[in-house]
């Protein structure tokens, strides 16, 4: 980032922020959001001991393949004559699961969400 910037926000109305979410107003250097969740849906409310061990599911430890970038990247120094980010009203229902609501600029962003969905809705459960 070059130079000092100001983030001017009139009003931010957020109904709920859950599970490690962040509201960041202003510039930042690094932002990282990470969440892991196990979502189990059953016909009946049954809970088994030990079924929440995320290490037993490959979805939580397999490497995530990143697609190659073929476009050439050109980074230019930008001079902001008026270095203000002006925002009027922001209305958000929910920011959840390590999400980031960011008003400003950043150099590096890394976001990762791993969710394993299990649906067990047969009559035998």
Order of alpha helices (4+ residues) and beta strands (2+ residues): beta-beta-beta-beta-beta-beta
